[in-house]
Amino acid sequence: MRVDPRAPELVAADFVAMMNASRMCVLIHDAATKDILWANPAACELLEFGLSEIRPLKADHMSSSAQQYDRVIGRAWLQDAVEKGASRIEWHYRSKSGRVIPTDALAVRVELARGPAVMVQFRDIEREQRVERELRLTTSYVDALAHYTSTLALMLDETGKIRFATDTALAAIGAPVDGPMRPLTAFARLRLDGREASWADVLARAAPVTRVQLEAGRVWLEGSLERLREEDATALLMILHDVSDRVQDQVRRARELHRENYLARYNAMGDMAMAIAHELGQPLAAAANFLAGVRTRAARLPEAGGLAQGVASAVSQIERAAAIVSSVRAFVGHLEQVEQVADLNDVVEECLYFVRLRAAPLGVEVRVRLSPEPVLVRCERVLTGQVVLNLCFNAVDEMGQSPAAERRIDVATAPDGSFTVDDRGRGLPRDPFAESFTSKEHGSGIGLALSHRIITRQHGTIRAERREGGGSRFGFTLPPAEPGA
């Protein structure tokens, strides 16, 4: 450091003046005897002794009577400073009035004109200790609150990083209790008014409070985000409560409404099918009668063999069409309300004619493996047959898009009351009974919606799953009935 040679030098009196003005308490001890040589006014004021009173005092007179502040320990501390140059300690002085004063004391060896001495600098830390105790107590309260409260609370900074959270909040969003604090968006997706939002969007709405939702896996949380303004920073308090049950109920209601919409469409189509079947019945019967008349008259004509053969083929086709119309009326119009006991094998066999009729134009082979024993179940026979048809028709349509060599479906029943149909098509991208009922480009999904409703109404279960070898398996299981029931 450069010193201006023109600057006047400080004299001893200047240093004494500065020491007297200092608010740091100072005691000067003789290095050898440890007697007090001098004290500044701040030390005298704190200890409540005058300078003449303080000089003859020993450690016993001006220190706490507690064992850790014994005179021997005090002298050892001062001697440590003499030998090492400096030594620090927390020392409890005792004032003239008996008040015990905790201090942070630093002893430093100094070289005076009369010889070595120890300068002790100390300050009252009672208030600091009280604040520290209160801080520790507050910290313990906060820790207890974080660990034992059921409240879901998080403190975040302006960047969205979690600074504090209750254990319940961390568990709800799937964050580790003892892990490093990370942004909230690392564990949950934010939502505003039902739409996904960024942290910046949420922060802008907190003026000072906004409603917010969090989606953490299968857990849904809802609550408020409040901006807390401090002098040098901005903190945000988020108080949440678990609304997973409510959200899941809403999802279930939406799914049921989705299914009801499909069923409403099915009912409308059923009415249309009944009307069409009714209207077709009379024209088909009339056509059959006309052909019968033609066949009678043709028999009288010479060389009428070819004509008779053509008329016979036309009659056969009309009879086939009439049988189909009759079956449609039975399946759509006859809704049984009384539970029956039926052999599931018989129900499937009754449906196979229609399944093969659907499969033949597409070149799809229908393989059947029925249980060797009767599969007695409680069901509505006609409606259960409708489910068999729906599932088989879907499998046939799926295989109609496959290479010709792979066009095959497998239909089976099992003694536990279950029915399955396997295809080797594209497989299932998702569970059709949990989301939309169809993945067909031009499909309505009504068949699966109806199937789900029929089977669950009969206390059964219906399912769809991927096959290990590729393709899909659809099936259902109905409550078994005892023989003779």
C-alpha positions in Angstrom: 0.0 0.0 0.0 1.4 3.4 -0.9 1.3 6.1 1.8 1.4 9.8 0.9 4.6 11.1 2.5 2.8 14.4 3.0 0.1 12.9 5.1 0.5 13.5 8.8 1.4 10.4 10.9 -1.1 9.1 13.5 0.1 9.5 17.0 -0.7 7.2 20.0 -3.5 9.5 21.1 -5.2 9.0 17.8 -5.3 5.2 18.3 -6.6 5.7 21.8 -9.4 7.9 20.5 -10.4 5.4 17.9 -10.4 2.6 20.4 -12.5 4.6 22.8 -15.0 5.3 20.0 -15.3 1.6 18.9 -18.5 -0.2 19.9 -16.5 -3.5 20.0 -15.6 -4.3 23.6 -11.9 -4.5 24.1 -9.8 -5.8 27.1 -6.0 -5.7 27.3 -4.4 -8.5 29.4 -0.8 -8.9 30.3 0.6 -11.8 28.4 2.4 -13.3 31.4 0.1 -12.6 34.4 -3.2 -12.3 32.5 -4.0 -9.3 34.6 -6.3 -6.6 33.0 -4.2 -3.6 31.9 -6.9 -1.6 30.1 -10.5 -1.6 28.9 -12.2 0.6 26.4 -15.5 2.4 27.2 -17.7 -0.1 25.4 -16.3 -3.0 27.6 -16.8 -0.9 30.7 -20.4 -0.1 29.7 -21.3 -3.7 29.0 -19.7 -5.1 32.2 -20.9 -2.1 34.3 -17.5 -1.5 35.8 -15.4 1.6 35.7 -11.8 1.4 34.3 -10.4 1.6 37.8 -12.8 -1.1 39.0 -12.1 -3.5 36.1 -8.3 -3.6 36.3 -8.0 -5.7 39.5 -10.8 -8.1 38.5 -10.0 -11.7 37.9 -11.9 -14.3 35.8 -13.9 -15.4 38.9 -15.3 -11.8 39.3 -16.3 -11.1 35.8 -17.2 -14.6 34.3 -20.2 -16.9 34.6 -20.0 -19.3 37.5 -20.7 -22.3 35.2 -18.0 -24.9 35.1 -17.1 -24.3 31.4 -16.2 -20.7 32.3 -13.8 -21.6 35.1 -10.8 -19.3 35.6 -8.4 -22.1 34.6 -10.2 -22.5 31.3 -10.1 -18.7 30.7 -6.3 -18.5 31.4 -5.7 -21.5 29.1 -7.6 -19.7 26.3 -5.6 -16.5 26.7 -2.3 -18.5 26.9 -3.3 -20.2 23.6 -3.5 -16.8 22.0 -0.1 -15.9 23.4 1.5 -19.0 21.9 -0.5 -19.2 18.6 -1.2 -15.6 17.9 -5.0 -15.8 18.2 -7.7 -17.9 19.8 -11.5 -17.7 19.6 -14.1 -18.9 22.1 -17.7 -18.3 23.2 -17.3 -16.8 26.7 -20.0 -15.9 29.2 -19.0 -12.7 31.1 -20.9 -11.5 34.2 -21.7 -7.9 34.7 -21.5 -6.0 38.0 -25.3 -6.4 38.4 -24.9 -10.2 38.0 -26.3 -10.4 34.4 -24.6 -13.2 32.5 -23.6 -12.0 29.0 -22.9 -14.6 26.2 -20.2 -13.2 23.9 -18.2 -14.2 20.9 -14.6 -13.4 22.1 -11.4 -13.3 20.0 -8.0 -13.1 21.8 -5.1 -11.8 19.8 -1.4 -11.5 20.9 -0.1 -7.9 20.4 3.3 -6.4 21.0 3.2 -3.3 23.1 6.1 -1.0 24.1 6.1 -2.6 27.6 6.1 -6.1 26.1 3.6 -8.8 24.8 0.0 -8.5 25.7 -3.4 -10.2 24.8 -6.1 -8.0 23.3 -9.6 -9.6 23.8 -12.3 -8.3 21.4 -15.8 -9.5 22.3 -19.5 -8.6 21.5 -22.8 -9.5 23.1 -24.5 -12.3 21.2 -27.4 -12.9 23.5 -29.9 -11.5 21.0 -28.3 -13.5 18.2 -28.6 -16.7 20.2 -32.3 -15.9 21.0 -33.0 -15.4 17.3 -31.1 -18.6 16.5 -33.2 -20.5 19.0 -36.4 -19.1 17.6 -35.2 -19.9 14.1 -34.4 -23.5 15.1 -37.8 -23.8 16.8 -39.6 -22.4 13.8 -37.6 -24.8 11.6 -38.7 -27.7 13.7 -42.3 -26.5 13.5 -42.1 -26.3 9.7 -40.5 -29.7 9.5 -43.2 -31.2 11.6 -45.8 -29.5 9.5 -44.2 -30.8 6.3 -43.9 -34.4 7.6 -47.2 -34.8 9.5 -49.8 -32.6 7.9 -52.3 -33.9 5.3 -52.3 -30.5 3.6 -50.9 -30.5 0.0 -48.7 -27.4 -0.1 -45.8 -26.3 -2.2 -43.7 -23.2 -2.3 -42.2 -22.3 -5.7 -40.0 -19.6 -7.0 -40.7 -17.6 -10.2 -39.1 -20.2 -12.4 -41.5 -22.8 -11.1 -38.9 -24.7 -9.1 -40.1 -26.4 -5.9 -38.4 -24.8 -2.9 -40.5 -26.4 -0.1 -43.3 -29.0 -0.1 -45.2 -31.0 2.4 -44.5 -34.8 2.3 -48.1 -35.3 1.2 -47.7 -33.0 -1.7 -44.5 -34.7 -2.8 -46.2 -38.1 -2.6 -49.1 -36.9 -4.6 -47.0 -35.6 -7.5 -44.6 -38.5 -7.3 -41.5 -36.5 -6.3 -38.9 -37.9 -3.9 -39.0 -36.6 -0.3 -35.2 -36.4 0.1 -34.3 -35.7 -3.6 -33.1 -32.4 -5.1 -35.7 -29.8 -5.7 -36.8 -29.7 -9.4 -39.3 -27.7 -11.4 -42.9 -28.7 -10.7 -43.5 -29.4 -14.4 -41.0 -32.3 -14.1 -43.6 -34.2 -12.1 -47.0 -32.9 -13.2 -48.8 -31.2 -16.1 -50.4 -27.9 -15.4 -53.9 -27.0 -16.5 -55.9 -23.8 -16.5 -59.7 -23.9 -17.2 -59.4 -27.6 -18.2 -56.7 -27.0 -20.8 -53.0 -27.8 -20.6 -50.9 -24.8 -19.7 -47.3 -23.8 -19.3 -45.7 -22.5 -16.1 -45.5 -19.0 -17.8 -49.3 -19.1 -18.5 -50.0 -20.0 -14.8 -47.5 -17.4 -13.5 -49.2 -14.7 -15.6 -52.6 -15.5 -14.2 -51.4 -15.4 -10.5 -52.3 -11.7 -9.9 -52.2 -12.4 -7.1 -54.3 -15.6 -7.0 -55.5 -18.1 -9.7 -57.1 -21.5 -9.8 -54.9 -24.3 -11.1 -55.1 -28.0 -11.8 -52.3 -30.6 -11.8 -52.3 -33.9 -13.6 -49.7 -36.3 -12.1 -50.1 -39.7 -13.7 -53.5 -41.0 -12.5 -53.7 -38.4 -9.8 -55.6 -35.1 -10.3 -55.0 -32.2 -8.0 -56.9 -28.8 -7.9 -56.4 -25.7 -5.8 -55.0 -22.2 -5.9 -51.7 -20.5 -6.7 -51.0 -17.3 -4.8 -48.2 -14.8 -5.4 -46.4 -13.7 -2.2 -44.3 -10.6 -2.7 -41.2 -10.2 -0.5 -38.7 -7.3 -0.6 -36.1 -9.1 -2.6 -37.9 -12.0 -4.2 -41.2 -13.4 -5.3 -42.5 -16.7 -3.8 -45.6 -18.6 -4.9 -47.8 -20.7 -2.6 -49.8 -23.6 -4.1 -52.5 -25.2 -1.9 -54.0 -28.3 -3.5 -56.5 -31.1 -2.8 -57.0 -34.4 -4.5 -59.9 -34.5 -6.9 -59.0 -37.8 -8.6 -62.3 -39.5 -7.7 -64.3 -36.6 -9.1 -62.4 -36.5 -12.3 -62.6 -40.2 -12.7 -66.3 -40.1 -12.2 -66.5 -37.4 -14.9 -64.6 -39.7 -17.2 -66.8 -42.6 -16.4 -69.9 -40.5 -17.0 -68.6 -39.2 -20.3 -67.8 -42.8 -21.3 -71.3 -44.0 -20.4 -72.8 -41.1 -22.3 -70.6 -42.1 -25.3 -72.0 -45.6 -25.0 -75.6 -44.4 -24.6 -75.2 -42.4 -27.8 -74.1 -45.6 -29.6 -77.0 -47.5 -28.2 -79.4 -44.7 -29.2 -78.2 -45.1 -32.7 -78.6 -48.8 -32.5 -82.2 -48.4 -31.3 -82.9 -46.2 -34.3 -81.3 -48.7 -36.6 -83.3 -51.5 -35.0 -86.5 -49.6 -35.7 -85.4 -49.1 -39.3 -84.5 -52.8 -39.6 -87.9 -53.8 -38.2 -89.7 -51.5 -40.7 -87.6 -52.8 -43.6 -88.1 -56.4 -42.6 -91.9 -55.8 -42.4 -92.0 -54.1 -45.7 -89.9 -56.7 -47.4 -92.0 -59.6 -46.1 -95.1 -58.9 -48.3 -93.1 -58.3 -51.6 -91.1 -61.5 -51.1 -94.3 -63.5 -50.4 -96.0 -61.9 -53.5 -92.9 -62.7 -55.6 -93.0 -66.3 -54.5 -96.7 -66.6 -55.3 -96.2 -65.1 -58.8 -93.3 -67.5 -59.5 -95.4 -70.4 -58.3 -98.1 -69.4 -60.9 -95.4 -69.1 -63.6 -94.1 -72.5 -62.7 -97.6 -74.1 -62.9 -98.3 -72.5 -66.3 -94.8 -73.3 -67.6 -95.3 -77.0 -66.9 -98.0 -77.1 -69.6 -95.7 -75.6 -72.2 -93.6 -77.9 -74.4 -89.8 -77.6 -73.9 -90.3 -75.7 -70.6 -87.5 -77.5 -68.7 -85.1 -74.6 -68.8 -87.8 -72.2 -67.8 -88.8 -74.4 -64.9 -85.2 -74.7 -63.7 -84.8 -70.9 -63.7 -88.1 -70.4 -61.8 -87.0 -73.0 -59.2 -83.7 -71.1 -58.7 -85.5 -67.8 -58.3 -87.9 -69.4 -55.7 -84.9 -70.8 -53.8 -83.3 -67.3 -53.6 -86.6 -65.7 -52.5 -87.0 -68.3 -49.8 -83.4 -67.6 -48.6 -84.1 -63.9 -48.6 -87.3 -64.5 -46.6 -85.3 -66.6 -44.0 -82.8 -63.8 -43.6 -85.5 -61.2 -43.1 -87.2 -63.5 -40.6 -83.9 -63.8 -38.6 -83.4 -60.1 -38.7 -86.8 -59.5 -37.2 -86.1 -62.1 -34.5 -82.8 -60.6 -33.5 -83.9 -56.9 -33.6 -87.5 -57.2 -32.4 -87.4 -60.0 -29.8 -85.8 -58.5 -26.7 -86.1 -61.0 -24.0 -86.3 -59.6 -20.5 -86.4 -62.9 -18.5 -83.1 -64.6 -17.8 -82.9 -68.1 -19.3 -80.5 -71.0 -18.9 -79.1 -71.8 -22.3 -76.3 -73.9 -23.8 -73.8 -71.4 -25.2 -72.8 -74.1 -27.7 -76.3 -74.1 -29.1 -76.4 -70.2 -29.3 -73.1 -70.2 -31.2 -74.2 -73.0 -33.6 -77.4 -71.0 -34.4 -75.2 -68.0 -35.4 -72.7 -69.9 -37.6 -75.0 -69.9 -40.6 -74.9 -66.1 -40.7 -71.2 -66.0 -39.9 -70.3 -68.3 -42.8 -72.7 -66.3 -45.0 -70.7 -63.1 -44.2 -67.4 -64.9 -44.5 -67.9 -66.7 -47.8 -67.7 -63.7 -50.2 -64.5 -62.6 -48.5 -62.9 -66.0 -48.7 -62.6 -66.2 -44.9 -62.4 -69.7 -43.3 -64.4 -70.1 -40.1 -63.0 -72.8 -37.8 -65.1 -73.8 -34.8 -63.9 -75.5 -31.6 -66.8 -75.9 -29.2 -66.6 -77.4 -25.7 -67.4 -81.1 -25.8 -69.7 -80.7 -22.9 -72.8 -78.4 -22.7 -71.8 -74.8 -21.6 -74.8 -73.8 -19.5 -75.0 -70.1 -18.8 -77.6 -67.6 -17.6 -78.4 -65.2 -20.4 -80.9 -63.7 -22.8 -80.5 -66.2 -25.6 -81.3 -64.0 -28.7 -79.4 -61.0 -27.4 -76.4 -63.2 -26.6 -76.6 -64.5 -30.1 -76.5 -60.9 -31.3 -73.2 -60.4 -29.4 -71.7 -63.6 -31.0 -72.7 -62.3 -34.4 -71.2 -58.8 -33.7 -67.9 -60.1 -32.6 -67.6 -62.7 -35.4 -68.7 -60.2 -38.1 -65.9 -57.8 -36.9 -63.4 -60.6 -37.1 -64.5 -61.6 -40.6 -64.4 -58.0 -41.8 -60.9 -57.6 -40.3 -59.6 -60.7 -42.1 -61.2 -59.6 -45.4 -58.3 -57.1 -45.6 -55.6 -59.7 -45.1 -53.7 -61.9 -47.6 -55.9 -64.7 -48.9 -53.7 -67.4 -47.3 -54.2 -65.9 -43.8 -58.0 -65.4 -44.0 -59.2 -67.5 -41.1 -61.0 -66.9 -37.8 -61.3 -69.3 -34.8 -64.5 -69.5 -32.8 -64.5 -71.3 -29.5 -66.4 -71.9 -26.3 -65.1 -73.1 -22.9 -66.7 -74.9 -19.9 -66.3 -71.7 -17.8 -69.0 -70.0 -19.8 -66.7 -68.1 -22.1 -66.8 -67.4 -25.9 -63.8 -66.2 -27.9 -63.2 -65.3 -31.6 -59.6 -64.9 -32.8 -58.4 -63.2 -35.9 -54.9 -62.6 -37.4 -55.4 -59.1 -38.4 -53.7 -55.8 -37.5 -54.3 -56.1 -33.8 -55.8 -53.6 -31.3 -54.2 -50.1 -31.1 -56.3 -49.5 -27.9 -59.0 -51.0 -25.7 -62.2 -50.4 -27.7 -64.4 -50.9 -24.6 -62.5 -48.1 -22.7 -62.4 -45.5 -25.5 -64.1 -45.4 -28.9 -65.9 -48.6 -29.9 -64.5 -48.9 -33.4 -61.2 -48.4 -35.3 -62.8 -49.1 -38.7 -62.6 -46.3 -41.2 -66.3 -46.5 -42.0 -67.5 -48.3 -38.8 -70.1 -46.9 -36.4 -69.1 -48.9 -33.4 -72.7 -49.7 -32.6 -72.1 -53.4 -32.6 -69.4 -53.3 -29.8 -71.4 -50.7 -27.8 -74.5 -53.0 -28.0 -72.4 -56.1 -27.1 -70.9 -54.3 -24.1 -74.3 -53.3 -22.8 -75.8 -56.8 -23.3 -73.1 -58.7 -21.6 -72.6 -56.4 -18.6 -76.4 -56.2 -18.1 -76.3 -60.0 -17.8 -73.6 -59.7 -15.1 -70.9 -61.0 -17.5 -67.6 -59.5 -18.6 -66.5 -58.6 -22.2 -62.9 -58.1 -23.3 -60.6 -57.4 -26.2 -56.9 -58.1 -26.2 -53.9 -58.6 -28.5 -53.0 -62.1 -29.5 -49.4 -63.2 -28.9 -49.1 -64.5 -32.5 -50.6 -61.3 -33.9 -54.2 -60.2 -34.4 -56.9 -59.8 -31.8 -59.1 -61.8 -29.5 -62.5 -60.7 -28.6 -64.6 -62.6 -26.1 -67.1 -62.6 -23.2 -67.9 -64.7 -20.2 -71.4 -65.2 -18.7 -72.4 -66.5 -15.3 -72.5 -70.3 -15.3 -75.8 -72.1 -14.5 -76.0 -75.5 -12.8 -77.4 -78.3 -14.9 -81.1 -78.7 -14.4 -81.4 -75.1 -13.1 
